[in-house]
Amino acid sequence: MPGSLRRLTVAAKFENLATVRTFLAEGGRRMGAEAEPLGHLILAVDELVTNVVEHGYRHGPGDVTIDLDRDRDSLVVKVADQAPVHDPLDAPEPDLTSPLEDRVPGGLGIHLVRTLTDEANHRALGQTGNEVTLRKRCFGQTTA
């Protein structure tokens, strides 16, 4: 759907996560996305932005830009930052079988990103900066 791109840039701070979620929820609804897959996509983006704040900028100053667009039966979200280049999708799969007290902390957020989206890709934006693109079918079983 041409012309449906929406963009939000916010300071990479935990207190801006609600703004990001609202932006995605309202934008997705305006584009006609179904509630359940849209909710999954919002949770995945929330995890990515949390990682940018905590690990990318290490709670320091910086911005995160969220692009929301529709491509046929999917919503496409790009999460971009200017933090040091790092592919969060390279994280190993977490151990989901051992008792909780035996598990190494971390890794569940990226596991959710992989599980809740149909596609996730990272690309470096030069010497610094990252862009993670997520794709999620949110519009029924439209065929191309």
Secondary structure, DSSP 8 states (H G I E B T S, - for coil): -TT--EEEEEES-GGGHHHHHHHHHHHHHHTT--HHHHHHHHHHHHHHHHHIIIIISTTSS-EEEEEEEEETTEEEEEEEEEEE---GGGS-----SS-GGGS-S--HHHHHHHHHSSEEEEEE-TTEEEEEEEEEE-SSS---
